[in-house]
Amino acid sequence: MKTLEELMALRDAAKAKMTVREDSSEITRIVVGMATCGIAAGARPVLNKFSEEIEKRNLTNVTVTQTGCIGMCQYEPIAEVMVPGKEKVTYVKLTEEKVARIIADHIVNGIPVAEYTVGEVTK
């Protein structure tokens, strides 16, 4: 970036991607653990894959964010999926390949992928 115009164009492109959500109670949240343990276990590519899949499928009611330690370091990379009105689902030992299935099965079709979870999953 060399000019103010390039910076402004970058800002405008980022603003165009963002949408204002009036009712956040209808938003599905995906939170990826990004503490040092998660990053060391491969959480960054997992976080990026969640974002790519959401964008590729044009899912506007889903947000992907990061957090610090979720507290189960031996299961990293970890992501929690919070669908409004449903119990939180915690996915463990994630890979980029697992993310694609989670998006297809859980986020799009509403069926948690039980074999990637920790704890009991309610449908």
Backbone as a chain_set.jsonl record, in Angstrom:
{"seq": "MKTLEELMALRDAAKAKMTVREDSSEITRIVVGMATCGIAAGARPVLNKFSEEIEKRNLTNVTVTQTGCIGMCQYEPIAEVMVPGKEKVTYVKLTEEKVARIIADHIVNGIPVAEYTVGEVTK", "coords": {"N": [[0.849, -1.157, 0.0], [0.685, 2.081, -0.988], [-0.444, 4.545, -1.226], [-2.829, 6.954, 0.023], [-5.248, 6.653, -1.213], [-5.253, 3.934, -1.924], [-5.402, 2.804, 0.619], [-7.904, 3.768, 1.416], [-9.524, 2.493, -0.472], [-9.153, -0.153, 0.277], [-10.326, -0.052, 2.832], [-12.992, 0.55, 2.072], [-13.634, -1.78, 0.65], [-13.521, -3.663, 2.72], [-15.593, -2.696, 4.341], [-17.761, -3.17, 2.662], [-17.961, -5.909, 2.789], [-18.839, -6.33, 5.332], [-21.798, -6.654, 7.248], [-24.573, -5.103, 8.779], [-26.186, -6.376, 11.474], [-29.337, -6.506, 12.557], [-30.759, -8.095, 14.407], [-29.147, -9.882, 16.513], [-29.74, -12.221, 17.798], [-30.412, -14.18, 16.072], [-28.178, -15.116, 14.895], [-25.776, -17.498, 14.063], [-22.987, -18.527, 15.854], [-19.551, -19.195, 15.518], [-16.849, -20.09, 17.332], [-13.447, -20.104, 17.59], [-10.805, -21.551, 19.356], [-7.944, -19.78, 20.049], [-5.621, -19.652, 21.601], [-2.17, -20.027, 22.686], [-1.792, -22.794, 22.799], [-3.785, -23.759, 21.067], [-3.055, -22.53, 18.638], [-0.544, -23.683, 18.245], [-1.357, -26.282, 17.796], [-2.6, -26.099, 15.369], [-4.729, -24.308, 14.907], [-5.012, -21.913, 13.454], [-5.154, -22.428, 10.554], [-7.571, -23.807, 10.67], [-9.396, -21.864, 11.631], [-9.213, -20.076, 9.464], [-10.258, -21.723, 7.439], [-12.908, -22.094, 8.286], [-13.837, -19.45, 7.906], [-13.436, -19.186, 5.115], [-15.193, -21.179, 4.108], [-17.672, -20.222, 5.005], [-17.817, -17.817, 3.616], [-17.639, -18.787, 0.966], [-20.025, -20.2, 0.732], [-21.752, -18.167, 1.042], [-23.028, -17.529, 3.508], [-24.859, -15.562, 5.437], [-25.826, -15.382, 7.994], [-24.043, -16.253, 9.878], [-21.295, -16.009, 12.065], [-17.765, -15.932, 12.471], [-15.452, -16.119, 14.959], [-12.63, -15.552, 17.153], [-11.192, -16.814, 20.184], [-9.534, -16.91, 23.376], [-7.941, -19.339, 25.402], [-9.836, -22.27, 25.599], [-9.8, -24.229, 27.411], [-9.306, -26.944, 27.219], [-6.788, -28.156, 26.403], [-5.595, -30.507, 25.413], [-7.283, -31.327, 23.434], [-7.126, -29.632, 21.294], [-7.018, -28.445, 17.889], [-9.883, -26.508, 18.78], [-13.339, -25.745, 18.347], [-16.278, -23.93, 19.04], [-19.701, -24.177, 18.412], [-22.461, -22.185, 18.274], [-25.716, -22.207, 17.951], [-28.624, -20.328, 17.675], [-31.096, -20.989, 20.114], [-30.376, -23.612, 20.42], [-28.35, -26.158, 22.03], [-24.94, -25.513, 22.883], [-22.307, -26.741, 20.841], [-19.295, -28.433, 21.023], [-16.515, -28.827, 19.107], [-13.711, -30.91, 18.534], [-10.13, -31.543, 18.106], [-9.748, -30.563, 15.469], [-9.51, -30.343, 11.874], [-8.818, -28.937, 8.631], [-10.306, -30.393, 6.783], [-12.311, -31.506, 8.374], [-13.674, -29.211, 9.07], [-15.028, -28.434, 6.713], [-16.993, -30.425, 6.567], [-18.387, -29.939, 8.963], [-19.473, -27.418, 8.437], [-21.157, -28.057, 6.235], [-22.861, -30.151, 7.266], [-23.678, -29.413, 9.962], [-23.946, -26.504, 10.168], [-25.281, -25.744, 7.761], [-27.249, -27.803, 7.362], [-28.175, -28.368, 9.923], [-27.478, -30.575, 11.496], [-25.531, -31.77, 13.949], [-22.119, -32.925, 13.879], [-21.453, -35.656, 15.307], [-19.216, -37.367, 15.764], [-17.031, -35.674, 15.851], [-17.158, -34.272, 18.175], [-17.026, -33.296, 21.676], [-18.389, -34.596, 24.571], [-21.98, -34.943, 25.08], [-24.122, -34.723, 22.324], [-26.899, -32.853, 21.378], [-29.582, -32.951, 19.148]], "CA": [[0.0, 0.0, 0.0], [1.587, 3.221, -1.128], [-1.149, 5.824, -1.231], [-4.035, 7.081, 0.83], [-6.346, 6.125, -2.022], [-5.228, 2.475, -1.777], [-5.906, 2.518, 1.956], [-9.351, 4.024, 1.412], [-10.144, 1.432, -1.267], [-9.133, -1.33, 1.134], [-11.358, 0.185, 3.841], [-14.306, 0.429, 1.441], [-13.858, -3.2, 0.349], [-13.821, -4.336, 3.99], [-16.934, -2.266, 4.756], [-18.743, -3.823, 1.794], [-18.114, -7.297, 3.24], [-19.502, -6.333, 6.633], [-23.215, -6.333, 7.231], [-25.115, -4.773, 10.088], [-27.214, -7.347, 11.82], [-30.274, -5.896, 13.483], [-31.148, -9.029, 15.451], [-28.048, -10.83, 16.675], [-30.22, -13.463, 18.392], [-30.6, -15.14, 14.982], [-26.865, -15.351, 14.297], [-24.992, -18.651, 14.513], [-21.62, -18.114, 16.17], [-18.501, -20.202, 15.559], [-15.741, -19.508, 18.087], [-12.277, -20.973, 17.508], [-9.799, -21.3, 20.386], [-6.693, -19.333, 19.431], [-4.532, -19.456, 22.558], [-0.932, -20.603, 22.149], [-1.96, -24.238, 22.617], [-4.566, -23.951, 19.853], [-2.252, -22.137, 17.48], [0.488, -24.716, 18.073], [-2.011, -27.498, 17.309], [-3.117, -25.891, 14.016], [-6.013, -23.6, 14.916], [-5.098, -20.835, 12.461], [-5.76, -22.918, 9.305], [-8.97, -24.174, 10.954], [-10.127, -20.598, 11.653], [-9.272, -19.588, 8.084], [-11.146, -22.596, 6.659], [-14.281, -21.724, 8.651], [-14.153, -18.196, 7.22], [-13.528, -19.465, 3.678], [-16.416, -21.949, 3.829], [-18.81, -19.32, 5.221], [-17.837, -16.886, 2.489], [-17.903, -19.553, -0.254], [-21.444, -20.559, 0.713], [-22.503, -16.925, 1.209], [-23.864, -17.651, 4.697], [-24.855, -14.238, 6.065], [-26.304, -15.467, 9.377], [-23.017, -16.972, 10.633], [-20.072, -15.263, 12.319], [-16.621, -16.713, 12.933], [-14.583, -15.296, 15.792], [-11.627, -16.303, 17.892], [-11.118, -16.575, 21.613], [-8.324, -17.447, 23.984], [-7.979, -20.742, 25.798], [-11.144, -22.84, 25.922], [-9.556, -24.993, 28.625], [-9.116, -28.373, 26.967], [-5.63, -28.074, 25.507], [-5.287, -31.794, 24.783], [-8.228, -31.554, 22.333], [-6.973, -28.576, 20.29], [-7.815, -27.241, 17.766], [-11.265, -26.598, 19.259], [-14.287, -24.703, 17.947], [-17.611, -24.058, 19.613], [-20.754, -23.704, 17.515], [-23.625, -21.76, 19.046], [-26.868, -21.941, 17.104], [-29.688, -19.802, 18.541], [-32.13, -21.929, 20.523], [-29.815, -24.968, 20.527], [-27.23, -26.302, 22.949], [-23.612, -25.304, 22.3], [-21.602, -27.955, 20.44], [-17.853, -28.225, 21.025], [-15.8, -29.716, 18.194], [-12.33, -31.058, 18.991], [-9.127, -32.117, 17.205], [-10.213, -30.176, 14.144], [-8.66, -30.179, 10.702], [-9.529, -28.217, 7.584], [-11.27, -31.311, 6.178], [-13.444, -31.616, 9.292], [-14.42, -27.949, 9.018], [-15.936, -28.477, 5.563], [-18.142, -31.275, 6.926], [-19.155, -29.249, 10.002], [-20.274, -26.382, 7.767], [-22.204, -28.689, 5.43], [-23.832, -30.912, 8.06], [-24.211, -28.724, 11.133], [-24.358, -25.128, 9.925], [-26.26, -25.665, 6.67], [-28.362, -28.749, 7.5], [-28.646, -28.449, 11.301], [-27.187, -31.877, 12.121], [-24.164, -31.784, 14.475], [-21.268, -34.05, 13.499], [-21.193, -36.21, 16.634], [-17.895, -37.979, 15.94], [-16.026, -34.632, 16.031], [-17.502, -33.492, 19.362], [-16.737, -33.755, 23.021], [-19.645, -34.535, 25.309], [-23.187, -35.424, 24.416], [-24.68, -33.788, 21.347], [-28.358, -32.885, 21.199], [-29.942, -32.496, 17.802]], "C": [[0.903, 1.231, 0.0], [0.865, 4.555, -1.038], [-2.357, 5.784, -0.309], [-5.239, 6.51, 0.085], [-6.428, 4.6, -1.922], [-5.765, 2.063, -0.415], [-7.412, 2.705, 2.02], [-10.096, 2.958, 0.615], [-10.208, 0.137, -0.465], [-10.207, -1.228, 2.217], [-12.754, -0.012, 3.244], [-14.636, -1.019, 1.099], [-14.203, -3.97, 1.617], [-15.211, -3.967, 4.478], [-18.02, -2.961, 3.944], [-18.994, -5.26, 2.225], [-18.882, -7.386, 4.552], [-20.97, -5.992, 6.446], [-23.654, -6.02, 8.65], [-26.25, -5.738, 10.349], [-28.093, -6.746, 12.9], [-30.562, -6.799, 14.669], [-30.077, -10.099, 15.591], [-28.495, -12.136, 17.32], [-30.453, -14.542, 17.335], [-29.281, -15.532, 14.318], [-26.223, -16.591, 14.911], [-23.562, -18.187, 14.701], [-20.7, -19.324, 16.18], [-17.3, -19.526, 16.21], [-14.594, -20.513, 18.111], [-11.274, -20.566, 18.588], [-8.457, -20.984, 19.749], [-5.647, -18.953, 20.475], [-3.283, -20.133, 21.989], [-1.061, -22.103, 21.922], [-2.735, -24.535, 21.339], [-3.776, -23.638, 18.6], [-1.187, -23.194, 17.188], [-0.094, -26.0, 17.493], [-2.614, -27.329, 15.919], [-4.422, -25.144, 13.933], [-6.121, -22.52, 13.845], [-5.65, -21.326, 11.119], [-7.228, -23.323, 9.484], [-9.844, -22.915, 10.955], [-10.29, -20.063, 10.236], [-10.236, -20.412, 7.236], [-12.606, -22.323, 6.996], [-14.692, -20.466, 7.903], [-14.327, -18.404, 5.722], [-14.832, -20.172, 3.327], [-17.668, -21.073, 3.99], [-18.938, -18.367, 4.043], [-18.208, -17.6, 1.195], [-19.39, -19.882, -0.396], [-22.355, -19.349, 0.883], [-23.499, -17.003, 2.375], [-23.791, -16.342, 5.477], [-25.292, -14.272, 7.523], [-25.316, -16.2, 10.282], [-21.812, -16.053, 10.826], [-18.999, -16.226, 12.818], [-15.729, -15.764, 13.715], [-13.557, -16.188, 16.474], [-11.692, -15.92, 19.356], [-9.785, -17.112, 22.119], [-8.524, -18.915, 24.311], [-9.389, -21.175, 26.162], [-11.023, -23.781, 27.117], [-9.377, -26.487, 28.445], [-7.974, -28.543, 25.968], [-5.344, -29.383, 24.772], [-6.193, -32.095, 23.584], [-8.11, -30.51, 21.221], [-6.658, -29.156, 18.92], [-9.288, -27.489, 18.108], [-12.074, -25.45, 18.667], [-15.621, -24.988, 18.613], [-18.609, -23.452, 18.638], [-21.982, -23.425, 18.357], [-24.728, -21.33, 18.086], [-27.982, -21.435, 18.022], [-30.763, -20.855, 18.833], [-31.654, -23.361, 20.676], [-28.69, -24.965, 21.549], [-25.913, -26.114, 22.205], [-22.98, -26.657, 21.985], [-20.114, -27.621, 20.356], [-17.193, -29.293, 20.16], [-14.324, -29.725, 18.574], [-11.46, -31.727, 17.929], [-9.473, -31.843, 15.742], [-9.1, -30.116, 13.109], [-9.47, -29.391, 9.675], [-10.587, -29.101, 6.926], [-12.512, -31.457, 7.064], [-14.31, -30.361, 9.252], [-15.432, -27.969, 7.875], [-17.173, -29.31, 5.884], [-19.003, -30.607, 7.993], [-20.038, -28.173, 9.373], [-21.435, -27.013, 7.008], [-23.276, -29.335, 6.301], [-24.482, -30.083, 9.16], [-24.753, -27.338, 10.791], [-25.45, -25.048, 8.862], [-27.478, -26.546, 6.934], [-28.852, -28.964, 8.934], [-28.386, -29.753, 12.026], [-25.736, -31.872, 12.622], [-23.416, -33.056, 14.074], [-20.735, -34.669, 14.793], [-19.779, -36.753, 16.803], [-16.769, -36.961, 16.084], [-16.207, -33.871, 17.339], [-16.945, -34.107, 20.652], [-18.046, -33.597, 23.799], [-20.808, -35.035, 24.499], [-23.755, -34.342, 23.505], [-26.183, -33.964, 21.294], [-28.682, -32.301, 19.853], [-31.073, -31.515, 17.831]], "O": [[1.763, 1.397, 0.866], [1.494, 5.586, -0.798], [-2.834, 4.718, 0.079], [-6.144, 5.948, 0.701], [-7.519, 4.034, -1.845], [-6.502, 1.083, -0.307], [-8.117, 1.889, 2.614], [-11.196, 2.562, 0.999], [-11.204, -0.584, -0.522], [-10.915, -2.198, 2.488], [-13.6, -0.669, 3.85], [-15.783, -1.445, 1.239], [-15.08, -4.834, 1.599], [-15.938, -4.826, 4.977], [-19.076, -3.301, 4.476], [-20.097, -5.779, 2.054], [-19.504, -8.408, 4.844], [-21.338, -5.166, 5.611], [-23.157, -6.613, 9.608], [-27.16, -5.889, 9.534], [-27.644, -6.507, 14.021], [-30.606, -6.335, 15.809], [-30.093, -11.101, 14.876], [-27.706, -13.079, 17.387], [-30.669, -15.704, 17.681], [-29.278, -16.207, 13.289], [-26.138, -16.716, 16.133], [-22.987, -17.538, 13.826], [-21.021, -20.354, 16.774], [-16.794, -18.521, 15.711], [-14.751, -21.635, 18.592], [-10.936, -19.39, 18.721], [-7.896, -21.794, 19.011], [-4.867, -18.027, 20.255], [-3.341, -20.746, 20.923], [-0.505, -22.633, 20.961], [-2.387, -25.459, 20.604], [-3.819, -24.384, 17.622], [-0.957, -23.555, 16.034], [0.595, -26.728, 16.779], [-3.093, -28.302, 15.337], [-5.167, -25.326, 12.97], [-7.222, -22.238, 13.372], [-6.552, -20.685, 10.581], [-8.028, -23.196, 8.557], [-10.913, -22.904, 10.346], [-11.382, -19.645, 9.849], [-10.953, -19.859, 6.402], [-13.456, -22.318, 6.105], [-15.778, -20.416, 7.325], [-15.256, -17.863, 5.122], [-15.499, -19.806, 2.36], [-18.608, -21.177, 3.202], [-20.035, -18.139, 3.533], [-19.001, -17.083, 0.408], [-19.944, -19.847, -1.494], [-23.579, -19.48, 0.872], [-24.655, -16.6, 2.249], [-22.775, -16.048, 6.107], [-25.14, -13.273, 8.225], [-25.7, -16.711, 11.334], [-21.36, -15.4, 9.885], [-19.294, -17.207, 13.5], [-15.301, -14.731, 13.198], [-13.613, -17.414, 16.382], [-12.179, -14.85, 19.718], [-9.011, -17.697, 21.361], [-9.198, -19.64, 23.579], [-10.06, -20.51, 26.952], [-12.021, -24.096, 27.764], [-9.304, -27.223, 29.429], [-8.17, -29.008, 24.845], [-4.896, -29.362, 23.626], [-5.912, -33.007, 22.807], [-8.922, -30.509, 20.296], [-6.091, -30.243, 18.817], [-9.857, -28.529, 17.773], [-11.574, -24.337, 18.503], [-16.039, -26.14, 18.733], [-18.397, -22.362, 18.106], [-22.484, -24.301, 19.061], [-24.684, -20.25, 17.496], [-28.257, -22.058, 19.048], [-31.268, -21.518, 17.928], [-32.443, -24.238, 21.027], [-28.146, -23.916, 21.892], [-25.783, -26.503, 21.044], [-23.102, -27.603, 22.762], [-19.719, -26.653, 19.705], [-17.291, -30.489, 20.432], [-13.751, -28.683, 18.896], [-11.949, -32.373, 17.002], [-9.489, -32.743, 14.902], [-7.933, -29.875, 13.419], [-10.676, -29.206, 9.841], [-11.653, -28.612, 6.551], [-13.633, -31.522, 6.559], [-15.531, -30.438, 9.384], [-16.577, -27.558, 8.059], [-18.284, -28.936, 5.51], [-20.229, -30.7, 7.937], [-21.207, -28.032, 9.732], [-22.572, -26.557, 7.124], [-24.466, -29.097, 6.099], [-25.708, -30.056, 9.274], [-25.906, -27.035, 11.097], [-26.445, -24.349, 9.054], [-28.612, -26.103, 6.756], [-29.84, -29.666, 9.145], [-29.0, -30.02, 13.059], [-24.808, -31.959, 11.818], [-24.011, -34.126, 13.949], [-19.696, -34.256, 15.307], [-19.196, -36.615, 17.878], [-15.646, -37.345, 16.412], [-15.477, -32.913, 17.591], [-16.476, -35.245, 20.694], [-18.723, -32.575, 23.687], [-20.646, -35.496, 23.369], [-23.849, -33.178, 23.895], [-26.685, -35.082, 21.179], [-28.127, -31.276, 19.458], [-31.5, -31.034, 16.781]]}, "num_chains": 1, "name": "protein.A"}
